[in-house]
């Protein structure tokens, strides 16, 4: 529903999208997955359920992101005098 949030958690971080539109389109309507000038999330599924007669398309805009920091390098372990080599 318009205004709802969609949270996506990946290894890159947390991305929060806000639903803008929801519409049913013909399966041949590929314009709904065209590149956009701003970050958008497009979700598609068959409509109605168990049918391929239409596609339900939900489009949401990026409203916030919390990127994960770079991975910390492993700390080298020091070998003590009694450590086998």
PDB file as gemmi writes it, atoms N, CA and C in Angstrom:
CRYST1    1.000    1.000    1.000  90.00  90.00  90.00 P 1                      
ATOM      1  N   UNK A   1       0.837  -1.164   0.000  1.00  0.00           N  
ATOM      2  CA  UNK A   1       0.000   0.000   0.000  1.00  0.00           C  
ATOM      3  C   UNK A   1       0.893   1.242   0.000  1.00  0.00           C  
ATOM      4  N   UNK A   2       0.509   2.252  -0.727  1.00  0.00           N  
ATOM      5  CA  UNK A   2       1.300   3.483  -0.814  1.00  0.00           C  
ATOM      6  C   UNK A   2       1.613   4.021   0.582  1.00  0.00           C  
ATOM      7  N   UNK A   3       2.869   4.403   0.765  1.00  0.00           N  
ATOM      8  CA  UNK A   3       3.316   4.931   2.048  1.00  0.00           C  
ATOM      9  C   UNK A   3       3.941   3.900   2.960  1.00  0.00           C  
ATOM     10  N   UNK A   4       3.712   2.620   2.683  1.00  0.00           N  
ATOM     11  CA  UNK A   4       4.311   1.561   3.502  1.00  0.00           C  
ATOM     12  C   UNK A   4       5.822   1.510   3.276  1.00  0.00           C  
ATOM     13  N   UNK A   5       6.544   1.080   4.295  1.00  0.00           N  
ATOM     14  CA  UNK A   5       7.987   0.903   4.185  1.00  0.00           C  
ATOM     15  C   UNK A   5       8.316  -0.533   3.809  1.00  0.00           C  
ATOM     16  N   UNK A   6       9.392  -0.684   3.046  1.00  0.00           N  
ATOM     17  CA  UNK A   6       9.955  -1.988   2.720  1.00  0.00           C  
ATOM     18  C   UNK A   6      11.412  -1.925   3.148  1.00  0.00           C  
ATOM     19  N   UNK A   7      11.808  -2.794   4.073  1.00  0.00           N  
ATOM     20  CA  UNK A   7      13.177  -2.831   4.570  1.00  0.00           C  
ATOM     21  C   UNK A   7      13.917  -3.990   3.919  1.00  0.00           C  
ATOM     22  N   UNK A   8      15.074  -3.697   3.346  1.00  0.00           N  
ATOM     23  CA  UNK A   8      15.903  -4.710   2.706  1.00  0.00           C  
ATOM     24  C   UNK A   8      17.250  -4.739   3.436  1.00  0.00           C  
ATOM     25  N   UNK A   9      17.602  -5.894   4.006  1.00  0.00           N  
ATOM     26  CA  UNK A   9      18.866  -6.044   4.708  1.00  0.00           C  
ATOM     27  C   UNK A   9      19.783  -6.926   3.871  1.00  0.00           C  
ATOM     28  N   UNK A  10      20.947  -6.396   3.506  1.00  0.00           N  
ATOM     29  CA  UNK A  10      21.929  -7.131   2.718  1.00  0.00           C  
ATOM     30  C   UNK A  10      23.279  -7.031   3.420  1.00  0.00           C  
ATOM     31  N   UNK A  11      24.283  -7.671   2.866  1.00  0.00           N  
ATOM     32  CA  UNK A  11      25.620  -7.544   3.440  1.00  0.00           C  
ATOM     33  C   UNK A  11      26.159  -6.123   3.285  1.00  0.00           C  
ATOM     34  N   UNK A  12      25.600  -5.360   2.353  1.00  0.00           N  
ATOM     35  CA  UNK A  12      26.031  -3.965   2.174  1.00  0.00           C  
ATOM     36  C   UNK A  12      25.399  -3.036   3.209  1.00  0.00           C  
ATOM     37  N   UNK A  13      24.294  -3.443   3.826  1.00  0.00           N  
ATOM     38  CA  UNK A  13      23.644  -2.606   4.823  1.00  0.00           C  
ATOM     39  C   UNK A  13      22.136  -2.726   4.775  1.00  0.00           C  
ATOM     40  N   UNK A  14      21.454  -1.804   5.456  1.00  0.00           N  
ATOM     41  CA  UNK A  14      19.999  -1.759   5.512  1.00  0.00           C  
ATOM     42  C   UNK A  14      19.508  -0.666   4.575  1.00  0.00           C  
ATOM     43  N   UNK A  15      18.532  -1.007   3.737  1.00  0.00           N  
ATOM     44  CA  UNK A  15      17.955  -0.062   2.793  1.00  0.00           C  
ATOM     45  C   UNK A  15      16.462   0.046   3.074  1.00  0.00           C  
ATOM     46  N   UNK A  16      15.968   1.265   3.230  1.00  0.00           N  
ATOM     47  CA  UNK A  16      14.555   1.490   3.518  1.00  0.00           C  
ATOM     48  C   UNK A  16      13.922   2.172   2.312  1.00  0.00           C  
ATOM     49  N   UNK A  17      12.874   1.553   1.791  1.00  0.00           N  
ATOM     50  CA  UNK A  17      12.133   2.077   0.644  1.00  0.00           C  
ATOM     51  C   UNK A  17      10.711   2.401   1.077  1.00  0.00           C  
ATOM     52  N   UNK A  18      10.099   3.394   0.418  1.00  0.00           N  
ATOM     53  CA  UNK A  18       8.699   3.734   0.680  1.00  0.00           C  
ATOM     54  C   UNK A  18       7.892   3.461  -0.580  1.00  0.00           C  
ATOM     55  N   UNK A  19       6.823   2.676  -0.431  1.00  0.00           N  
ATOM     56  CA  UNK A  19       5.989   2.304  -1.574  1.00  0.00           C  
ATOM     57  C   UNK A  19       5.335   3.555  -2.167  1.00  0.00           C  
ATOM     58  N   UNK A  20       5.484   3.689  -3.485  1.00  0.00           N  
ATOM     59  CA  UNK A  20       4.890   4.815  -4.211  1.00  0.00           C  
ATOM     60  C   UNK A  20       3.641   4.373  -4.972  1.00  0.00           C  
ATOM     61  N   UNK A  21       3.758   3.254  -5.710  1.00  0.00           N  
ATOM     62  CA  UNK A  21       2.647   2.786  -6.525  1.00  0.00           C  
ATOM     63  C   UNK A  21       2.532   1.272  -6.468  1.00  0.00           C  
ATOM     64  N   UNK A  22       1.334   0.820  -6.766  1.00  0.00           N  
ATOM     65  CA  UNK A  22       1.049  -0.603  -6.912  1.00  0.00           C  
ATOM     66  C   UNK A  22       0.056  -0.707  -8.057  1.00  0.00           C  
ATOM     67  N   UNK A  23       0.390  -1.501  -9.073  1.00  0.00           N  
ATOM     68  CA  UNK A  23      -0.485  -1.585 -10.233  1.00  0.00           C  
ATOM     69  C   UNK A  23      -0.412  -2.945 -10.890  1.00  0.00           C  
ATOM     70  N   UNK A  24      -1.489  -3.322 -11.559  1.00  0.00           N  
ATOM     71  CA  UNK A  24      -1.513  -4.544 -12.343  1.00  0.00           C  
ATOM     72  C   UNK A  24      -1.256  -4.157 -13.789  1.00  0.00           C  
ATOM     73  N   UNK A  25      -0.346  -4.880 -14.438  1.00  0.00           N  
ATOM     74  CA  UNK A  25       0.008  -4.584 -15.831  1.00  0.00           C  
ATOM     75  C   UNK A  25       0.011  -5.881 -16.632  1.00  0.00           C  
ATOM     76  N   UNK A  26       0.016  -5.736 -17.936  1.00  0.00           N  
ATOM     77  CA  UNK A  26       0.122  -6.898 -18.824  1.00  0.00           C  
ATOM     78  C   UNK A  26       1.519  -7.503 -18.693  1.00  0.00           C  
ATOM     79  N   UNK A  27       1.641  -8.810 -18.877  1.00  0.00           N  
ATOM     80  CA  UNK A  27       2.964  -9.449 -18.790  1.00  0.00           C  
ATOM     81  C   UNK A  27       3.958  -8.892 -19.803  1.00  0.00           C  
ATOM     82  N   UNK A  28       3.464  -8.298 -20.861  1.00  0.00           N  
ATOM     83  CA  UNK A  28       4.343  -7.738 -21.893  1.00  0.00           C  
ATOM     84  C   UNK A  28       4.817  -6.329 -21.567  1.00  0.00           C  
ATOM     85  N   UNK A  29       4.297  -5.713 -20.521  1.00  0.00           N  
ATOM     86  CA  UNK A  29       4.669  -4.342 -20.152  1.00  0.00           C  
ATOM     87  C   UNK A  29       6.001  -4.351 -19.415  1.00  0.00           C  
ATOM     88  N   UNK A  30       7.081  -4.201 -20.160  1.00  0.00           N  
ATOM     89  CA  UNK A  30       8.416  -4.227 -19.555  1.00  0.00           C  
ATOM     90  C   UNK A  30       8.880  -2.843 -19.106  1.00  0.00           C  
ATOM     91  N   UNK A  31       8.105  -1.811 -19.388  1.00  0.00           N  
ATOM     92  CA  UNK A  31       8.478  -0.452 -18.986  1.00  0.00           C  
ATOM     93  C   UNK A  31       8.568  -0.327 -17.469  1.00  0.00           C  
ATOM     94  N   UNK A  32       7.843  -1.168 -16.746  1.00  0.00           N  
ATOM     95  CA  UNK A  32       7.841  -1.071 -15.281  1.00  0.00           C  
ATOM     96  C   UNK A  32       9.169  -1.499 -14.662  1.00  0.00           C  
ATOM     97  N   UNK A  33      10.015  -2.166 -15.431  1.00  0.00           N  
ATOM     98  CA  UNK A  33      11.331  -2.561 -14.908  1.00  0.00           C  
ATOM     99  C   UNK A  33      12.469  -1.807 -15.596  1.00  0.00           C  
ATOM    100  N   UNK A  34      12.136  -0.721 -16.258  1.00  0.00           N  
ATOM    101  CA  UNK A  34      13.155   0.103 -16.927  1.00  0.00           C  
ATOM    102  C   UNK A  34      14.005   0.826 -15.878  1.00  0.00           C  
ATOM    103  N   UNK A  35      15.253   1.163 -16.222  1.00  0.00           N  
ATOM    104  CA  UNK A  35      16.105   1.921 -15.298  1.00  0.00           C  
ATOM    105  C   UNK A  35      15.450   3.255 -14.919  1.00  0.00           C  
ATOM    106  N   UNK A  36      15.741   3.706 -13.709  1.00  0.00           N  
ATOM    107  CA  UNK A  36      15.182   4.965 -13.206  1.00  0.00           C  
ATOM    108  C   UNK A  36      16.322   5.924 -12.854  1.00  0.00           C  
ATOM    109  N   UNK A  37      16.045   7.231 -12.876  1.00  0.00           N  
ATOM    110  CA  UNK A  37      17.107   8.196 -12.547  1.00  0.00           C  
ATOM    111  C   UNK A  37      17.438   8.232 -11.057  1.00  0.00           C  
ATOM    112  N   UNK A  38      16.537   7.737 -10.222  1.00  0.00           N  
ATOM    113  CA  UNK A  38      16.763   7.711  -8.783  1.00  0.00           C  
ATOM    114  C   UNK A  38      16.656   6.272  -8.288  1.00  0.00           C  
ATOM    115  N   UNK A  39      17.247   5.959  -7.145  1.00  0.00           N  
ATOM    116  CA  UNK A  39      17.180   4.583  -6.635  1.00  0.00           C  
ATOM    117  C   UNK A  39      15.740   4.155  -6.358  1.00  0.00           C  
ATOM    118  N   UNK A  40      15.321   3.081  -7.001  1.00  0.00           N  
ATOM    119  CA  UNK A  40      13.966   2.555  -6.843  1.00  0.00           C  
ATOM    120  C   UNK A  40      14.030   1.045  -6.633  1.00  0.00           C  
ATOM    121  N   UNK A  41      13.031   0.522  -5.972  1.00  0.00           N  
ATOM    122  CA  UNK A  41      12.850  -0.916  -5.804  1.00  0.00           C  
ATOM    123  C   UNK A  41      11.580  -1.290  -6.559  1.00  0.00           C  
ATOM    124  N   UNK A  42      11.675  -2.305  -7.419  1.00  0.00           N  
ATOM    125  CA  UNK A  42      10.514  -2.780  -8.157  1.00  0.00           C  
ATOM    126  C   UNK A  42      10.299  -4.244  -7.831  1.00  0.00           C  
ATOM    127  N   UNK A  43       9.121  -4.547  -7.283  1.00  0.00           N  
ATOM    128  CA  UNK A  43       8.745  -5.917  -6.948  1.00  0.00           C  
ATOM    129  C   UNK A  43       7.665  -6.363  -7.919  1.00  0.00           C  
ATOM    130  N   UNK A  44       7.787  -7.554  -8.467  1.00  0.00           N  
ATOM    131  CA  UNK A  44       6.776  -8.063  -9.391  1.00  0.00           C  
ATOM    132  C   UNK A  44       6.355  -9.465  -8.976  1.00  0.00           C  
ATOM    133  N   UNK A  45       5.098  -9.781  -9.273  1.00  0.00           N  
ATOM    134  CA  UNK A  45       4.568 -11.121  -9.034  1.00  0.00           C  
ATOM    135  C   UNK A  45       3.415 -11.360  -9.996  1.00  0.00           C  
ATOM    136  N   UNK A  46       3.030 -12.607 -10.127  1.00  0.00           N  
ATOM    137  CA  UNK A  46       1.905 -12.944 -10.994  1.00  0.00           C  
ATOM    138  C   UNK A  46       0.597 -12.482 -10.347  1.00  0.00           C  
ATOM    139  N   UNK A  47      -0.368 -12.124 -11.195  1.00  0.00           N  
ATOM    140  CA  UNK A  47      -1.660 -11.652 -10.715  1.00  0.00           C  
ATOM    141  C   UNK A  47      -2.732 -12.087 -11.702  1.00  0.00           C  
ATOM    142  N   UNK A  48      -3.852 -12.644 -11.282  1.00  0.00           N  
ATOM    143  CA  UNK A  48      -4.145 -13.072  -9.913  1.00  0.00           C  
ATOM    144  C   UNK A  48      -3.305 -14.282  -9.523  1.00  0.00           C  
ATOM    145  N   UNK A  49      -3.406 -14.646  -8.283  1.00  0.00           N  
ATOM    146  CA  UNK A  49      -2.623 -15.758  -7.745  1.00  0.00           C  
ATOM    147  C   UNK A  49      -2.778 -17.005  -8.620  1.00  0.00           C  
ATOM    148  N   UNK A  50      -1.668 -17.657  -8.892  1.00  0.00           N  
ATOM    149  CA  UNK A  50      -1.585 -18.876  -9.707  1.00  0.00           C  
ATOM    150  C   UNK A  50      -1.951 -18.635 -11.166  1.00  0.00           C  
ATOM    151  N   UNK A  51      -1.859 -17.402 -11.618  1.00  0.00           N  
ATOM    152  CA  UNK A  51      -2.166 -17.081 -13.013  1.00  0.00           C  
ATOM    153  C   UNK A  51      -1.064 -16.187 -13.552  1.00  0.00           C  
ATOM    154  N   UNK A  52      -0.852 -16.262 -14.864  1.00  0.00           N  
ATOM    155  CA  UNK A  52       0.151 -15.403 -15.489  1.00  0.00           C  
ATOM    156  C   UNK A  52      -0.523 -14.372 -16.393  1.00  0.00           C  
ATOM    157  N   UNK A  53      -1.807 -14.107 -16.158  1.00  0.00           N  
ATOM    158  CA  UNK A  53      -2.525 -13.189 -17.043  1.00  0.00           C  
ATOM    159  C   UNK A  53      -2.128 -11.728 -16.824  1.00  0.00           C  
ATOM    160  N   UNK A  54      -1.637 -11.399 -15.652  1.00  0.00           N  
ATOM    161  CA  UNK A  54      -1.182 -10.036 -15.357  1.00  0.00           C  
ATOM    162  C   UNK A  54       0.038 -10.113 -14.449  1.00  0.00           C  
ATOM    163  N   UNK A  55       0.664  -8.960 -14.268  1.00  0.00           N  
ATOM    164  CA  UNK A  55       1.746  -8.822 -13.292  1.00  0.00           C  
ATOM    165  C   UNK A  55       1.342  -7.737 -12.305  1.00  0.00           C  
ATOM    166  N   UNK A  56       1.498  -8.017 -11.040  1.00  0.00           N  
ATOM    167  CA  UNK A  56       1.314  -6.999 -10.017  1.00  0.00           C  
ATOM    168  C   UNK A  56       2.689  -6.392  -9.786  1.00  0.00           C  
ATOM    169  N   UNK A  57       2.776  -5.075  -9.892  1.00  0.00           N  
ATOM    170  CA  UNK A  57       4.049  -4.369  -9.778  1.00  0.00           C  
ATOM    171  C   UNK A  57       3.962  -3.347  -8.646  1.00  0.00           C  
ATOM    172  N   UNK A  58       4.885  -3.439  -7.714  1.00  0.00           N  
ATOM    173  CA  UNK A  58       4.973  -2.482  -6.612  1.00  0.00           C  
ATOM    174  C   UNK A  58       6.287  -1.736  -6.787  1.00  0.00           C  
ATOM    175  N   UNK A  59       6.206  -0.411  -6.811  1.00  0.00           N  
ATOM    176  CA  UNK A  59       7.418   0.402  -6.950  1.00  0.00           C  
ATOM    177  C   UNK A  59       7.582   1.274  -5.712  1.00  0.00           C  
ATOM    178  N   UNK A  60       8.834   1.316  -5.221  1.00  0.00           N  
ATOM    179  CA  UNK A  60       9.135   2.051  -3.999  1.00  0.00           C  
ATOM    180  C   UNK A  60      10.418   2.848  -4.193  1.00  0.00           C  
ATOM    181  N   UNK A  61      10.465   4.019  -3.560  1.00  0.00           N  
ATOM    182  CA  UNK A  61      11.668   4.862  -3.661  1.00  0.00           C  
ATOM    183  C   UNK A  61      12.527   4.679  -2.420  1.00  0.00           C  
ATOM    184  N   UNK A  62      13.843   4.809  -2.608  1.00  0.00           N  
ATOM    185  CA  UNK A  62      14.788   4.718  -1.501  1.00  0.00           C  
ATOM    186  C   UNK A  62      14.654   5.964  -0.634  1.00  0.00           C  
ATOM    187  N   UNK A  63      14.423   5.757   0.666  1.00  0.00           N  
ATOM    188  CA  UNK A  63      14.296   6.901   1.571  1.00  0.00           C  
ATOM    189  C   UNK A  63      15.397   6.945   2.623  1.00  0.00           C  
ATOM    190  N   UNK A  64      16.075   5.812   2.855  1.00  0.00           N  
ATOM    191  CA  UNK A  64      17.165   5.797   3.836  1.00  0.00           C  
ATOM    192  C   UNK A  64      18.040   4.575   3.601  1.00  0.00           C  
ATOM    193  N   UNK A  65      19.307   4.727   3.942  1.00  0.00           N  
ATOM    194  CA  UNK A  65      20.201   3.574   3.922  1.00  0.00           C  
ATOM    195  C   UNK A  65      21.218   3.705   5.040  1.00  0.00           C  
ATOM    196  N   UNK A  66      21.562   2.583   5.592  1.00  0.00           N  
ATOM    197  CA  UNK A  66      22.584   2.513   6.620  1.00  0.00           C  
ATOM    198  C   UNK A  66      23.581   1.498   6.102  1.00  0.00           C  
ATOM    199  N   UNK A  67      24.641   2.014   5.491  1.00  0.00           N  
ATOM    200  CA  UNK A  67      25.624   1.132   4.881  1.00  0.00           C  
ATOM    201  C   UNK A  67      26.535   0.531   5.931  1.00  0.00           C  
ATOM    202  N   UNK A  68      26.838  -0.732   5.730  1.00  0.00           N  
ATOM    203  CA  UNK A  68      27.765  -1.412   6.627  1.00  0.00           C  
ATOM    204  C   UNK A  68      29.161  -0.855   6.374  1.00  0.00           C  
ATOM    205  N   UNK A  69      29.941  -0.734   7.405  1.00  0.00           N  
ATOM    206  CA  UNK A  69      31.305  -0.246   7.247  1.00  0.00           C  
ATOM    207  C   UNK A  69      32.174  -1.298   6.575  1.00  0.00           C  
ATOM    208  N   UNK A  70      33.357  -0.898   6.145  1.00  0.00           N  
ATOM    209  CA  UNK A  70      34.251  -1.873   5.519  1.00  0.00           C  
ATOM    210  C   UNK A  70      34.621  -2.964   6.518  1.00  0.00           C  
ATOM    211  N   UNK A  71      34.826  -4.134   5.998  1.00  0.00           N  
ATOM    212  CA  UNK A  71      35.214  -5.256   6.857  1.00  0.00           C  
ATOM    213  C   UNK A  71      36.548  -4.948   7.519  1.00  0.00           C  
ATOM    214  N   UNK A  72      36.663  -5.273   8.782  1.00  0.00           N  
ATOM    215  CA  UNK A  72      37.914  -5.039   9.499  1.00  0.00           C  
ATOM    216  C   UNK A  72      38.902  -6.136   9.135  1.00  0.00           C  
ATOM    217  N   UNK A  73      40.131  -5.746   8.840  1.00  0.00           N  
ATOM    218  CA  UNK A  73      41.124  -6.775   8.517  1.00  0.00           C  
ATOM    219  C   UNK A  73      41.398  -7.636   9.742  1.00  0.00           C  
ATOM    220  N   UNK A  74      41.698  -8.878   9.490  1.00  0.00           N  
ATOM    221  CA  UNK A  74      42.020  -9.795  10.586  1.00  0.00           C  
ATOM    222  C   UNK A  74      43.299  -9.330  11.261  1.00  0.00           C  
ATOM    223  N   UNK A  75      43.323  -9.405  12.568  1.00  0.00           N  
ATOM    224  CA  UNK A  75      44.517  -9.036  13.318  1.00  0.00           C  
ATOM    225  C   UNK A  75      45.498 -10.200  13.266  1.00  0.00           C  
ATOM    226  N   UNK A  76      46.722  -9.932  12.787  1.00  0.00           N  
ATOM    227  CA  UNK A  76      47.686 -11.037  12.721  1.00  0.00           C  
ATOM    228  C   UNK A  76      48.004 -11.551  14.121  1.00  0.00           C  
ATOM    229  N   UNK A  77      48.143 -12.849  14.244  1.00  0.00           N  
ATOM    230  CA  UNK A  77      48.462 -13.449  15.530  1.00  0.00           C  
ATOM    231  C   UNK A  77      49.976 -13.523  15.671  1.00  0.00           C  
ATOM    232  N   UNK A  78      50.439 -13.106  16.792  1.00  0.00           N  
ATOM    233  CA  UNK A  78      51.885 -13.166  17.051  1.00  0.00           C  
ATOM    234  C   UNK A  78      52.243 -14.550  17.539  1.00  0.00           C  
ATOM    235  N   UNK A  79      53.350 -15.007  17.057  1.00  0.00           N  
ATOM    236  CA  UNK A  79      53.835 -16.315  17.496  1.00  0.00           C  
ATOM    237  C   UNK A  79      54.738 -16.119  18.710  1.00  0.00           C  
ATOM    238  N   UNK A  80      54.455 -16.877  19.705  1.00  0.00           N  
ATOM    239  CA  UNK A  80      55.292 -16.824  20.898  1.00  0.00           C  
ATOM    240  C   UNK A  80      56.475 -17.762  20.755  1.00  0.00           C  
ATOM    241  N   UNK A  81      57.408 -17.721  21.690  1.00  0.00           N  
ATOM    242  CA  UNK A  81      58.604 -18.568  21.596  1.00  0.00           C  
ATOM    243  C   UNK A  81      58.262 -20.042  21.699  1.00  0.00           C  
ATOM    244  N   UNK A  82      57.110 -20.397  22.299  1.00  0.00           N  
ATOM    245  CA  UNK A  82      56.780 -21.803  22.434  1.00  0.00           C  
ATOM    246  C   UNK A  82      55.783 -22.289  21.367  1.00  0.00           C  
ATOM    247  N   UNK A  83      55.528 -21.462  20.339  1.00  0.00           N  
ATOM    248  CA  UNK A  83      54.600 -21.831  19.285  1.00  0.00           C  
ATOM    249  C   UNK A  83      55.339 -22.573  18.193  1.00  0.00           C  
ATOM    250  N   UNK A  84      54.813 -23.725  17.809  1.00  0.00           N  
ATOM    251  CA  UNK A  84      55.435 -24.509  16.729  1.00  0.00           C  
ATOM    252  C   UNK A  84      55.307 -23.766  15.418  1.00  0.00           C  
ATOM    253  N   UNK A  85      56.312 -23.914  14.567  1.00  0.00           N  
ATOM    254  CA  UNK A  85      56.288 -23.231  13.265  1.00  0.00           C  
ATOM    255  C   UNK A  85      56.032 -24.186  12.181  1.00  0.00           C  
TER     256      UNK A  85                                                      
END                                                                             
